[in-house]
Amino acid sequence: MRYRGNVMMKRCFSFVLTMLVAVLVNCGTLHAEEIVCITCHSALPGKYGEPVKLWQGSIHAENGIACNACHGGDPKDAANAMNKDRGFLGAPAYTDVPAFCGRCHVGVLKDYLDSGHGRALATGGPNCVICHSNHHIVKASLDLINEKSCSRCHSYERAKVIKGAMQETEGMIVALDARIAGYKQLGTDTDRLEKELFATRNRFHSLFHNVDVKKVMAESTQIKGELNKLDATLKGLDEQSRQRKLAGAFVVAGLLLAGLLAHLLRKTFD
């Protein structure tokens, strides 16, 4: 028994030692993979450290997109972080910003270039960072269309009409998404509904860069029609669910009544 106890003790010690080594190795790996751009600029004063502070509160940081994803370079080697041979691009010129961002946001780039803003780029029209900022990039939403931002370049009136036309549609998309998610959690096959909503949402988001009031209002009306069809499908599921619950309630009531009758009959015979 003592021999078996010693063997078990050795095995436990070996396991703990192996796990400790694994933890130390992983910690070392994480440290080695730390992005040198952030390490260096975090310690710099003023305008040189400001980009890191701004980035830390951005949608890019939230999704793990760091400096090198946009600016290139070697994120693990401080000596070569800004080496062009390692892909360093630096900061783009004003008119090059849309193409710079469009390397990832391909569909959005097309929407922007087709818009009044994009067509005016060469003559000083707004590029991406004018509305979205360069390092403190916020999640794209209708909140970006506001009087403070838009009135920096022109009056807010046209943008206000566009935002108003899109707000109801946005609310419908959010509500439908929540309802579909609820049915999915219940085990309902929602694959078709999810795909349809995804396609409609993408079509809606393509309007975010459009500054043509008539087009936005016409497209929004069509999109709301598609969303109403999805709503009708979900209402059908709601009705089916209500009927199942009602049928279930009748079954339970019937069983309770049958049990009560059986109890009364037994007492009568007794």
Backbone hydrogen bonds, N-H to C=O, Kabsch-Sander energy under -0.5 kcal/mol:
donor,donor_aa,acceptor,acceptor_aa,energy
5,G,1,M,-2.1
6,N,2,R,-2.1
7,V,3,Y,-2.2
8,M,4,R,-2.3
9,M,5,G,-2.2
10,K,6,N,-2.3
11,R,7,V,-2.4
12,C,8,M,-2.4
13,F,9,M,-2.4
14,S,10,K,-2.5
15,F,11,R,-2.3
16,V,12,C,-2.6
17,L,13,F,-2.4
18,T,14,S,-2.3
19,M,15,F,-2.4
20,L,16,V,-2.2
21,V,17,L,-2.3
22,A,18,T,-2.2
23,V,19,M,-2.3
24,L,20,L,-2.3
25,V,21,V,-2.5
26,N,22,A,-2.5
27,C,23,V,-2.5
28,G,24,L,-2.0
29,T,25,V,-2.2
30,L,26,N,-2.5
31,H,27,C,-2.1
32,A,28,G,-2.1
33,E,29,T,-1.7
34,E,31,H,-1.2
36,V,34,E,-0.5
36,V,75,P,-2.9
39,T,35,I,-1.8
40,C,36,V,-2.7
41,H,37,C,-2.5
42,S,38,I,-2.0
43,A,39,T,-0.6
43,A,40,C,-0.9
44,L,41,H,-1.0
48,Y,45,P,-1.4
49,G,46,G,-1.1
50,E,46,G,-1.5
52,V,49,G,-0.7
53,K,49,G,-1.3
54,L,50,E,-2.4
55,W,51,P,-2.7
56,Q,52,V,-2.2
57,G,53,K,-0.5
57,G,54,L,-1.1
58,S,55,W,-2.3
59,I,137,I,-3.3
61,A,55,W,-0.6
62,E,58,S,-1.8
63,N,59,I,-1.2
64,G,61,A,-1.7
65,I,60,H,-3.1
66,A,64,G,-0.7
69,A,66,A,-1.2
70,C,66,A,-0.7
70,C,67,C,-1.3
71,H,67,C,-3.0
72,G,68,N,-1.5
73,G,86,R,-0.5
74,D,80,N,-0.9
77,D,74,D,-0.6
78,A,76,K,-0.5
80,N,77,D,-0.9
81,A,77,D,-0.6
81,A,78,A,-0.6
83,N,80,N,-1.7
84,K,82,M,-0.6
86,R,83,N,-1.7
87,G,84,K,-1.6
88,F,83,N,-1.6
89,L,71,H,-3.7
90,G,71,H,-1.2
96,D,93,A,-1.2
97,V,93,A,-0.7
97,V,94,Y,-1.0
100,F,96,D,-2.1
101,C,97,V,-2.7
102,G,98,P,-2.5
103,R,99,A,-0.5
103,R,100,F,-0.7
104,C,101,C,-1.6
105,H,101,C,-2.1
106,V,104,C,-1.4
109,L,105,H,-2.2
110,K,106,V,-1.7
111,D,107,G,-2.0
112,Y,108,V,-2.6
113,L,109,L,-2.8
114,D,110,K,-1.8
115,S,111,D,-0.6
115,S,112,Y,-1.2
118,G,112,Y,-1.0
119,R,115,S,-2.4
120,A,116,G,-1.1
121,L,118,G,-1.3
123,T,120,A,-1.1
124,G,121,L,-1.8
125,G,120,A,-3.1
130,I,127,N,-0.9
131,C,127,N,-0.7
131,C,128,C,-0.8
132,H,128,C,-2.8
133,S,129,V,-1.6
137,I,135,H,-1.7
138,V,132,H,-0.7
144,L,141,S,-1.6
145,I,142,L,-1.5
146,N,144,L,-1.1
150,C,146,N,-2.7
151,S,147,E,-2.2
152,R,149,S,-1.2
153,C,150,C,-1.7
154,H,150,C,-2.0
160,K,156,Y,-2.6
161,V,157,E,-1.8
162,I,158,R,-2.1
163,K,159,A,-2.7
164,G,160,K,-2.3
165,A,161,V,-2.0
166,M,162,I,-1.3
167,Q,163,K,-1.9
168,E,164,G,-0.8
170,E,166,M,-2.5
171,G,167,Q,-2.3
172,M,168,E,-2.0
173,I,169,T,-2.3
174,V,170,E,-2.3
175,A,171,G,-2.3
176,L,172,M,-2.6
177,D,173,I,-2.4
178,A,174,V,-1.9
179,R,175,A,-2.0
180,I,176,L,-2.6
181,A,177,D,-2.2
182,G,178,A,-1.9
183,Y,179,R,-1.9
184,K,180,I,-2.3
185,Q,181,A,-1.9
186,L,182,G,-0.9
187,G,184,K,-1.5
188,T,183,Y,-2.2
190,T,188,T,-1.0
194,E,190,T,-2.8
195,K,191,D,-2.2
196,E,192,R,-2.4
197,L,193,L,-2.4
198,F,194,E,-2.4
199,A,195,K,-2.3
200,T,196,E,-2.2
201,R,197,L,-2.9
202,N,198,F,-2.2
203,R,199,A,-2.0
204,F,200,T,-2.2
205,H,201,R,-2.8
206,S,202,N,-1.4
207,L,204,F,-1.8
208,F,205,H,-1.6
209,H,206,S,-0.5
210,N,207,L,-1.5
213,V,211,V,-0.9
216,V,212,D,-2.6
217,M,213,V,-2.4
218,A,214,K,-2.4
219,E,215,K,-2.9
220,S,216,V,-2.5
221,T,217,M,-1.8
222,Q,218,A,-1.9
223,I,219,E,-2.7
224,K,220,S,-2.4
225,G,221,T,-1.5
226,E,222,Q,-1.7
227,L,223,I,-2.4
228,N,224,K,-2.2
229,K,225,G,-1.4
230,L,226,E,-1.6
231,D,227,L,-2.4
232,A,228,N,-2.3
233,T,229,K,-2.0
234,L,230,L,-2.3
235,K,231,D,-2.3
236,G,232,A,-1.8
237,L,233,T,-1.8
238,D,234,L,-2.4
239,E,235,K,-2.3
240,Q,236,G,-2.3
241,S,237,L,-2.4
242,R,238,D,-2.4
243,Q,239,E,-2.6
244,R,240,Q,-2.3
245,K,241,S,-2.3
246,L,242,R,-2.5
247,A,243,Q,-2.9
248,G,244,R,-2.6
249,A,245,K,-2.3
250,F,246,L,-2.2
251,V,247,A,-2.3
252,V,248,G,-2.5
253,A,249,A,-2.7
254,G,250,F,-2.8
255,L,251,V,-2.5
256,L,252,V,-2.6
257,L,253,A,-2.6
258,A,254,G,-2.8
259,G,255,L,-2.5
260,L,256,L,-2.3
261,L,257,L,-2.8
262,A,258,A,-2.4
263,H,259,G,-2.1
264,L,260,L,-2.6
265,L,261,L,-2.8
266,R,262,A,-2.2
267,K,263,H,-2.0
268,T,264,L,-2.2
269,F,265,L,-2.4
270,D,266,R,-2.0
